[in-house]
Structures are given as structure tokens and as C-alpha cells.
Amino acid sequence: MTDYTHPFKFDYGQSAQVIELAPECFRPNAFVSVVGMTHLDAEYTTPFGTFPAGLDLYLIEYDDGSSIEVPESYIKIVGKGLGIIRIRFDDQCVWCTEDDVEVWRLSWKSVTGIGYASGYASWQYTHFLVLRDNTNPPKFKMMAIAWEGVHELCEFIDKTKNVKYSTDGRLTNCSSLKTTTIWPPSESGKSLGVWETSILRPCP
């Protein structure tokens, strides 16, 4: 891992709140302080999950003095809103909104990899669908299976990328308790760590 001072969404010492949809291990709705931030240059495992390269993790501190590393997607600026996250898509793009405000948008033509990052608990709350884009170095969009619209997105991926979707939120060639690439076929079944050195290519 390599630490950077910027750019990060949150600053050191900033007050934040864990979103309602966060796993129980992160204490949903708790008010916290940001006391550290790390940009992952390589796949990284914590007691609460394995996360791919390209992700920003924050060390947050609770009122009782305890701390934990949490993905950026599970904390929000205090007062920003309820933190209601929704995933939407069509045959051109996939996008994410928080409290009905668009946070990011990604064209399917720019997607070069699809995978899963998985933790130790239920699929719904510690497992993520991950999209890799074609920037250099690539960026990643992580979506918790519990978020509204992610099941439907998995079904869409099933139809368009010829991978099989299961009702618990997994694609069936995704192994549990690790990170796994599910598309493109040339990388299927490999750890998301392969994304660090893969040759970027446009999806068909």
C-alpha cells in the first residue's frame, strides 16, 4: 500500500458518519472522525474483507476511541443526508446516486473488468460487485450487493457478459471469501490482483 495526502474525498480530522447500509461491523449511523486514509496499490485483506487495488480506505475513530478501516463508500460527510445509495443502469451506462444526487457514472464501453470482492459475513452486506474502467491506471467502482439496484445489475451482467447469476447475489463462477474476476473470460476465476498488471482493452 502507498499512502497519499491527496486527493481523497475526506480530510484528516473531518467528522463523518457511517451510512445506514454499512455492515454491522462498521456500526451503521455512528458518528466518527477520519484519522487516516490509504490508497490501495495492491489487493489488501482486513479482518472485515478483502479489497482490490485502486480503492480508498479510511481509518475512522469512534467516540469510544476504537478505530477500524472502512471503504470510502460506507462513510459520508455529516449532514449530507440519509446516505441512501442506488445503482441504476441502461445498455449504455451504469451510475450511482446518493440521496438522489448522481455520484458517478461509467460507460459500459469503458468497463474492462468485472469482479467480486468478498468478506467473511453474509453476501448481502460484505460482498461487492466491482467494475474496472479503462483509465491508466484503472479506477474501480465498488457496489455492495445490499444496495438498491445491484441484484438487477448482476442479472444484466449475466445476460450481456454470459456469466451466470445466482439468487443470493453472486455470479456462480465467483468463489466465496476472496476476490474473484468474473469477466473478461481470459481473467475469469483469477484474483482481482491481476487487474493491477492486466493489459487494458475496450469491452466489445
N, C-alpha and C positions, 0 to 999 in steps of 0.2 A: 504494500500500500504506500501511496505517496500523499502527504498532507499538503494542502494548499490553503492560503489565507483567503483567496477569492478565485473565481466567482462562486458564491454559494447563495442559496435563497435566503438563509437565515444567518445572522451575525452572532459572534460570540457574545454571550451575556444577554441575548434577546429573550424576552418572555414569549412562550408559545403554549399551545395546548394540543394534547393528543386527540386525534379525531375519534368520533364515536365508533367508527367501523374498524378501528385498530384491534388487533388480537388482545385478549385479556392480559397477556404477559406485559403489554406496554401500558396498561392502566388507562383505558379509554376515558376521555374527557378530563384527565388530570392536567393541571397547570404545571408547567415545567420551565426550566431555564436551559438554554443551549450553552453547553460548556466545552464543546469541541466539535469538529467536523472533519470528515475524511472522504476523499475521492478515491474510489477503489480502482487501482490499476490492474488488479487480478481478482479472481474469484476469492471470496472471503467467507469463512464459516464462523458463526457465533453460536452460543447455546440456544438461540431462538430462530435460527435459519441459516441458509447458505445463500449468498447474494453474488450476482455476477459483476464482472468488471464493468466500469462505467457508471456505477451507482454512487450517489452521495449518501453517506451515513452520518448521522448526528449523534453525539453523546449528549443525552439530556439528563438533567438532575431534577429529582422530585423534591417536594417540600421537606421530606424526612431525611434528605441528604443522600439517598441512594441514587444510582445512575444506571443507564442502560443505553446501548447503541440501537438506533431506530432508523429505518429508511425515511427519506425525506417525505414520502407520500403519506406518512402516518402522523405528521405534525402540521399545525397551521398557526399562522400569526393570530395572537389573541385579538378577539373582536372581529375577525374576518367573516364569521358566520357559523353555520352549523357544521360545515365541513362535509356536506352531502356530495359524494362523488358519483358521477355517472359516466359510463362509457357508451359512446354512440359510434355508428359506422354506416357506410354505404359501400358501393362497389368501387368507389374512388379513394376514400379516406377513412381513417379511424380517428376519433377525437375524444378528449376528456373534458368534462366540466366539473367545477366545484361551486356549489351554491348557484348553479345555472350560469356561471361565468366560464367561458372556454379557457382552459389552462394550457392545452397543447393540441396539435393536430398533426397527423402523419399520413402522407400519401402512401397507398399500397405499393406504388411503383418504387418508392424509396425504401421499402422493407426488404432487408437482405437476410434476415434470420428470425425464426420464431422458436421460443423455448419456454421452459418452466424453471422457476426457482422454488425450491420446496423446503419447508421447515419440519419440525418434529410433531406438530399437532395436527388438527383437522385440516383437510384440503381447503375448506371454505375460508379460513382466516390466516393461515400462514403459508399459503401457496399462491404463486403469482404467475400470470402469463406475461411473457417478456417479448417485446419487439425490438429488433436491432435495425437501425437505419443505415443509410449509405454514406454518411459523413465520414471524414477521416481526421481523427479517429472516430469510430462509430459511437453513437449515443444510444441509450436504451430507455424504453418506456415500460415500467412495471405496473401491472394491474392485478390487484388482489381478486381472487376468484369470488369473494363475497360482494364485490362492488356490483352495483346495478348495471346490467348490460354485458357483463363478461361471459356468462354462460352462453348468451346468444352469439357473442363474438366467437367463442370456441366452436359453435355449430357452423358459423360462417366459414371459419378456417377449415373445418372438416370438409366442407363442400368444395372450397376453392383450392385447397392445397393437398387434397387427397390424403388426409390423415384422419384417424378415427377418434371420435369424441365419445366420452362416457358420461353417464348422468351425474356422477359425483364431481364433475368439473375438470377431469383430466382428459387429455388425449391419450389413447391407450398405448402408444409407444413411449410414454413418459414414465420412467421408473420413479418410485417414491423415495423420499428422504435424500434427494440430491438434485443438482441442477442438470437439466437434460435438454438438448437440442431436438426439436421435432421437425423442423424444416429449415433449409432445403434437404432433400433426400441424401445428398452427399455428406451431410453432417449429422444426420438423424441418429439419436442414441448417444451422441458424444456430450461430454460436459460442456456447459456454456463457456468454460475457459478457452475452448477452441476459437471462440469469437475474437479473442484478442489478436490472433495471428492469421485469421482467415482472409482470403482474398475477396475484397468487396465486389459484388456483381449485382446488377439490377435484377429484380424478380421478373419473371415472364408476365 
